[in-house]
Amino acid sequence: MKRSIVAFVLANIRTGKEYDVIAEVKKLEAVKEAYITYGAWDAVIKVEVSSLGELDKVVTLIRSIEGVEYTTTLVGV
């Protein structure tokens, strides 16, 4: 049985674009949850994929969304 890879993408978003970014992120099939947060990060995005290669593609898509300034990805084990 192949396990899913669960990752949390922490995103820093340009001020005023938070809701736009979250709306776009939620359109991605691999994104299971996405929240605007307060603190060092502006959003936490839960991603579930079947491989690290797929995770790379999803993170690249998230980073390409207008308003996303930078991300950090935490992979669950």
Secondary structure as GFF3:
##gff-version 3
##sequence-region A 1 77
A	DSSP	beta_strand	5	13	.	.	.	ID=ss1
A	DSSP	alpha_helix	18	25	.	.	.	ID=ss2
A	DSSP	beta_strand	31	36	.	.	.	ID=ss3
A	DSSP	beta_strand	43	49	.	.	.	ID=ss4
A	DSSP	alpha_helix	52	64	.	.	.	ID=ss5
A	DSSP	beta_strand	68	75	.	.	.	ID=ss6
###
